[in-house]
Each structure stands twice: as C-alpha cells, then as structure tokens.
Amino acid sequence: MAQRSNTPEEHRNSAKLPPRDYMPAVCAVNGELEANTTNDPSFSNKTSIKEFVYSEEDLILAEPLSEGGGCSGTETKPPSRFDITLQTGWLEKMALGFFRYNLGELETRILPGDFKFIAQLNIQRGLERRKPQDIQSIQQRFDPHQFNFNKIQHEEVLFQITKQPVRVEPHLNLEFKIQECKKTDQGERWPTSRNACGSAEVRVALSKAWKCSGVWAVINVSPLEFGHVLFIPDPALCLPQILTADLIQFGIESVLLSAQRGFRVGFNSLGGFASVNHLHLHGFYLDHKLFIESASTEPLCPEKNFHLLSHFPARAFLFYTNGHTLEELARIIQKVTDCLVAKNIAHNLFVTRGCAPWNPVNPQFNTGIRIFIWARKSSFGAKEETAFNVALCELAGHLPIKNQEDFSTITEASAVTIVQQYLLPEDEFSKLTTELVKLLSEE
C-alpha cells in the first residue's frame, strides 16, 4: 500500500524544531547576499559562512536497546543540535526558493517481498538533476574547467563544520604542497600516480589542510529526500572524488551527530554514478527502516570488524562500529577503497545506524553504525535506467523512482533485476573478497 513521506513542515513539527521566526538569517556579507559568480577557488575565503563546531561529546553513541525493541529503530528522540542546525537551515533555503524544485510530499511504497525495498516517486529529481560529467576512469583527476563546488552560489551553503580540537602540525608546509599538487601534469591521476600529488606525504598534507578549514554543508539543489545535503571538504583544495580516511571518519561522525535514526550518509565513486568529480558525501533523512540495517552477515575478517552482507540482492562488504576508535576504522576502510581505486573498480559507500552483525535481532546487543561498501561494475557512458539509477541509495534498498508508471508497476523482482545488472560477476567478486581479506589480515 502506498504511503507518503513527511512534508518538510511535518518534519519540522515532529522534530520540534524552532518556529520560522527563530530561523537564522541567510548568510550575508556587508549586509547583502553575495553569490559566487566567478570560478575563483578562493571564494570560500571571501564570504561569510556560518560555523558548526562539534566535539567528541556531541557524538550520540550506541545505547542498549529497550527490552523487546530489537533493532527496529522505532524509538524517537529529540533532535540533536546538529539536526536542528541542518534542518532549520535546509527548510529556510527551501522557503527562499534556492532549490530547483519544492520537494513537497513524496509518495512512498514499501514493495512486497523479503527485502522491503522503499520506492519513492520523485519525478522532479529525474528531470532537474544536473547532467553527470563525462567520466572515463575511477582515478580521473580534478578538472577546474568542469562544474565543481567552487562554482556554486553562496546561498547554497548552509554552514561549515569543524571539529574540536583541531590538530595542526606547523612544520608541514601545506600551502606549498597544495600548490604543487594543483600543478600536476594533466596526464597524471590521483592517488595512484607516483608524482608529488599522489604521494602519501601530500595526501596527509591535503587532509590536514581541510581538517583545519572544515567541511561545507551545502544543499543538494535537486534533493532526493528531506534534508538532502552535500558534505564537501574545503572546495578550494580541488580534491577529486576519491575517499580519504578523514572524510570517511567525518561521514561516520555526522551520522553519530544526529539523534534521528533515519539520517544516512553515502558516497558514489566515479563510475558509480557520481555526477561531479569534486570530493563530496551525500547526507539525507529517510524515515523508513532499511532491510540492511539488521540483515544477517558472514564474518570475513572479524578482528577488523569486516563482514559480508550476503543475504541481500546487492552483496556488500560491511564494517561495524559502536562509535569508538573511529580514526583507526576509517583508516582500514580507506585501505579497502584505495584497493578498489587502484583496480579501477567503481564503488558506493553507505553509512547508517544498524545492528551488530554478529547478532542482529537480539535486543541485548547495542545498536551502532554499519558502513557498507559495494564494489560494482563501472557505469562509464552507460545509458540511464528509466526507473532509477543504481547508486548508493538504490544499492541500500531505497529507490527514488523517476516516473509514475514505473513507480506504480515496480516489484521487488524487477528492482532486483535492475540492481544486479550493475554488480560484479560472481567469480570477480569472490576473487576480490579473497584479496581484501588478505590485505586486512596482513596488517
């Protein structure tokens, strides 16, 4: 039976957000709105951007579940400071018309079947979404002449997120190394090239640079759900769409900053339906439980919290954490994604609250964070599907449908058929699994 997703106003009421009178004013410089009408990457340093500062104490870690609660995720909690800041800003931008369309109500169907896929009708996103860039390689370098986030309008920026304490190593000449990186020859690729830009030292330098300057939270002007934002490490660094350990850690921490179980974060690699080759994550609220949150798994390298999601149409590698030692976990996850980049294998990552993989249905176990990685076929030049594209949401079981006919007729079986066309063949996936287990076991 079709359901509808909450409207932005209903989200406001259910979350008990401040009334519109208390909404902060749109960022202004000299009392007036400023738009970035140039391609100057230093735009971020010339405008006034609100800042959201958080610390370890703001992370909402795993808690024991109520008796009989399992991992249902039905418990409601007051919104966190992060939720209020993001949602009020997002609603303000929607009211002021900075999106390409008013999201409105999303008609929603839970498809009958074992996996409870969530189909949502979102015609406008299919029509208004920015045309993806021409991508030829997972390792493709940043191209300043293509659209990138240095070219967005100032009004699209919600706030800048920084974490305390900021760790800085003053002996690193970051500016010199960054400028050298930007001068890299056009033929080189990040991060597998052996030039200066691909070196471990410069990757650390760039990472520390954006940790100092923070992550931008920017509205996705073609939203797929309520609160849909992009998390962008300092855009002026011009980083290509290749995951770093610091951004992985930030993605996990952003989910932990939210008190709402429905806040999810994800990443599309180049060739995995990323539309912009400029490093970013997606974040959004989805008030429906996903099958993968509590799906059973198989251990691969349990000492590294590395598991296999096998009882699901889209097999995935899974990491789990209760919210502690995130820096180390992010480093391990990056080893996996770096391996995929080196092999030119497209991939998608999805972060959500979920159950411990060793016992997903027993309420005595805590609920923590599940991080999924799908290694998949590349979609270079692939014709888009009429119903939905297969990216981070769709692989997780959330299907934004582009047209009314497909929304009305889609079944679990037909959705599975579309998704599985983009998965690696069985023999290739098995070989990759063996290699990743060996890689992590040798640490």
N, C-alpha and C positions, 0 to 999 in steps of 0.2 A: 504494500500500500504506500502511495506517495506521501511524503511528509514535506514540510518546508523548513528551511534553515532560518534561524532567528534573523530579524532585520537588525541593522546597526542600532536602532533605538531600543529594541528589545534586549540586545546585548548590554546596552547602557543600563537599563533598568535592572536586569538580572545580576549584573556585576556591581550594582550600587555605585556607579561612577558619579563624579560630581556633575551638577547641572551645567547647562551650557554657559550660564553667567560666570562660572568659575574656570572656564576653559582659558588656557594661556593664550595670549595674543600671538598672531603669526610673527615669526622672527622678522625683525626689521633692522635696517642699518640707517642711521641718521633719520629715524622716524618714518622711513618709507621702505616698502618691499623692494628687494633687489633681485633681479633674475640674472642668471649666468648666461649672458648672450654671446660669450666668447668661448673659444676652445682652450683657454688658459688653464693648465692643470693646477695653477696656484689659486684657483677660485676658492678652494676650501679655506685658504688662509686670509681671504679678503672679506669674508662675510661673517655675520654673527650667527652662530649655531648654538642652540641650547645644549646643555651638557647633562647627561645622566651618569652619575658616579655610583658604582656599587663596590661591595667588598665581599669577602667570603661569608660574612654574617648574613648577607641578603639571599644566599642560595637556600632554597627550600628542599632539603634533602629527604631521602626516603624515610617514611614513617611506618610503624606497624599498622597493618590493616585491621579494621574493626572485625569483630567476630562474625563470621559468615559473609564478610564482604568480598572475599576473593580478590580478584584484580578487576572488578567490574568498572571501577572509575566513576561510580555514581555519586561519590561523596562530593559535596560542594563546599568551597572555601571562599572567604572574602578575597577580592582581588589584591594582589601584591602592589607595591609601589611601582614596580616595572609594568604590570598590567594597566594600572591607572594612567601612567605616563604615555604608554604606547596607544592605548585605546582612545583616550581623550584627544590626543594629537591626531590620530587617524580619522576619528569622527569629525574633527574640525576641518581637516583637509577635504573630506567628502562634502561637508556642508558648504565649503567655499568653492567647490567645483574644480578642484585640481586633479581629479581623476578623469579618465577618458569616458567613463560612464558611471552612473549611480548603480552601485551593486544591487540594492533592493533585496527582495526576497529570492532565495534560491530554492526552487522546488527540488526535493530530495527523495530518492528511492533507495531503500535497503534491498538489494537484489536477493531473491530467494536462493538458497543454496548453502553449502557448507561454509563459505568464506565471508558471507555478509558484506559483499562489496557495497560501497556507498557511492551511488550515482547522483550527480547534481547537474541540473540544467543551467549552463552558463553560456548563452548564445553570444553575448556581447564580447566576452573574452576571446572567443574564436574569431570574431570579426575585427576587433580593435587592437588585439595584441600586436606588439611591434614585430615586424618581419625578422626572423632569425638571420644572423650574419652568415656569410659563406665560410664554413669551417671545413678544413681539409685534414686536420691532424689533432689528436688529443694534446699534442705538445706545441700547438701553434702559438707563436709569440704575440704579445700585445701589439695592436696596430692603432696608433693615435689618430689615424685618418678615418677609422670606422667609428660608429657610435660607441661611446663609452660614458661612464658615470661622471666624468669631468664636464660633460655637456648637458647635464640635467638642469632643470630650472631650480632656483633656490627654494621656491615654495614646496618642492617635493621632499625636502629634507625635514625629518621630524626632530631628531636630536643626535648628538654624538655620545657614544657610550664609552666610558673609560672605567678601568678597574683600579682600585687602590690595594696595596701600594704599587706604584709603577716602578719597575726595576729598570734602571738605566746603567749601562756600562760606558762611562765617559771616554774610555780610551779608544772606543770604536769610532772611526771617522765615518759616520753613517752617510752624511751628505755626499762625500766623495765617492763612496761605494755605490750609492744610489745613482748618481750621475753617470758613473762608469757603466752601470747596468743599462741605463737608458740609451747609451751609445752603442750597444751591442749590434753587431752586423745583422742585417736583415735576414740572412740565411740561418742564423742560429736559433735554437729553440730552448725554452725553459722547461724543466730544470735539468734536463739530461745532457745538455751541451757542456763541454769542458772549458768554456770560456769563463771570464770573471763573473758574468751574470749567473752562471749555473753553479758556481762554487758554493760549497757549504757555508763558507765564511760570509759571503754576500747574502745568502738566503737568511742566515741568522741576523745579519745587519738590517735587512729589509723588514724582517719580522719584528725586531725590536723597535724599528722606526714607527711602524704602525701601532705597536702596543703603546708607544708614547703618545701618538696623536689620536688614538681611539678608533672606534668603528662607527660608521654612519648608519643610522636607521632611516631608511628612505621609503616612502610609499611606493608600492608597485602600482603604477597608474592604470594597469589592466588587472585588477585583483581577481583572484580565483575564490577567495573566501574572506570573511570578516578579519580585519586586522592584517591583511597581507602586506608585508614589508620586505625590503631587501636589507641585508646587513653587509656593508661594504667596508673593508679595511681602507684606511686613508686613500681615497681615489687618486690623489696626486702621485702615489707610488707606481701607478700604472701596472699593477700585477696581473698576469694572465689568469685564466680560470683553472688554476691548479691548486688543490688544497694544501694548506700548511698546517703544522701541528697547532699553532696558536689559534688559527681560525676554527679548527676542529674543537679545540678546548672552549673557545668562545661560544660556538654553537651549542655545545652541551650545557654550558653555564647559562645561556639565555633561556633554555627550557627550564632549568632549575630556578631561574629568577621569577618565573611565572607560577602563580598559585593555582592556575587553571590547567587541569589535566589535558585539555584539548589544544594547548599551544604546541605546535610542531615546528621543526626546523629541518631544512633539507638543502641538498646541493646537486646540481646537474653538471657533469663534466662536459667538455667539448665532445661532440659526437653522442652525447647523452641527452640531447635536446636543450642544452644551454643556448640561449639566444644571443648572449653578449659575452665576448671574450674579455671580461674585466672581473676580477675576483669578487664573488659575492655569494651569500647564502640567501635562501628564502625562509621567511617565518610567517606563520598564519595560525588562526584559531579554527579548529574543526570540532564541533560539539557532538561528535559521534565516536563511539568506541571502534577501533580497528581490530580486525582479527589478529594481526601480527603482534599486538600488544601482549597477548597471552598465549600465542601459539607455541606448541612444544618444539624443542630443538634437539640437535645432536651435538655433543662436545667434539671439538676439533683440537683445540689446544687450551684446555680449561685453566691451566696456570696463568694464561694471558687473557682469560675471560673471552676466548674466541670460540664461537659456536656456529653451527649451520642451521639456518631456517630451511628445513627440508619438506615439511608438511604444509606446503603453500604453493600455489601455481608458479610464483616467481621465487625461485630459490635465492637465498641471500646469505652472506656472511654476517654474523651478529656479534657485537661486543656488548657487554653489560657492565654497568657500574651503579653503585649505591650513592655516588656523588663524591667519593673521596679519591685522592691521588689522580686527579683529572689530567694533570700535566703529563704524567707518565703514560696514561691511557691514550691521550691524544698523540703522543709520540709513536706509540705502537700502531695506532690506526693509520698514521701517516706512512708508516713503513708499507702497509698494505696498499694504500692509494698510490704511493710512489712506484710500487711494483707494477700496478696497473698502467700508470702513465708510461713507464719505461717500455712496457709491452704494447703500448698504443691501444689499450682496451678501454672503451668507454665505460663509465660507471656513474651510479647515482647513490647518494647517501641520504639517510632519513633518521632523524633523532626524535624520539617520543618517550614519554613515561610508559613504563610497562613492567611486567613481572620478571622475577628472577628466572633465568632459563632452566635451572635445574629442578624447579617445581612451580610451574606457572599457575596452578589452581589452588594450592594450599594456602589458606588465609594467614597461616602463622608466619609466612615469609614476607619480607618487606617488598614494597614496590619501588623500583629505581628507574634507571634510564636504559633504554635499548637503542643501540646505534646499528643500523642496517646498512650494508654495502652491497649493491647489486652490480656485478660485472656483467656487461651485456654487449650485444652487437652494436657497432657504431652506426649512426644514422646519417652519415655524410651524404647530402644530396637526396636523402630518402623522401619519398612522397608522404605528406602528412596523412594520417588516418582521418576518415570522415567523422568518426565518433569521438575519438580522443587520441592525443599523442601519448606515447609511453615514456614518461619521465618519472621524477621522484614520487609524485602523488599517486600516479596510476600503479606503479610497482608496489606501493604500500596498500593498495586496495581502495583508494579514493579516486573516483572517476569523474572529473569535470567534463560533461558532455557538451558538444558544440551545437547540436541541433535537436529540435523537438522530436523528429521521427526516431532517431537513434535512442534518445532518452526514453521514449515510450516503449521501444521494442527490445532494447538490450537485455540480455540474460547473462547469468554467471558464465555459462558455457561460451557464449560469443565473446565476452570480455576476456576470458582466459585465452581464447584462440588468438586475439589481437596481442595480448601481452606476451605470450610465449613466442611469437614471431621475432621478438627482439632479444631473447635470451641466448646465451652461448649454447652451442651444441653440447650434448652430454659428455662426450669424450674430452672436449676442450675444457669444460667446467671442472671435470674430475682431475685433469692434469693440473689446472690452476690451483685447485684446492690442495693438492699434494704439495705443490711448490710453496704455497703460503704457510702451510703448517710447518714445513721445514724451515722457512725463513724465520718464523716466530720462535720456533723451538731452539734455534741456534743462538738466540740472544744470551 
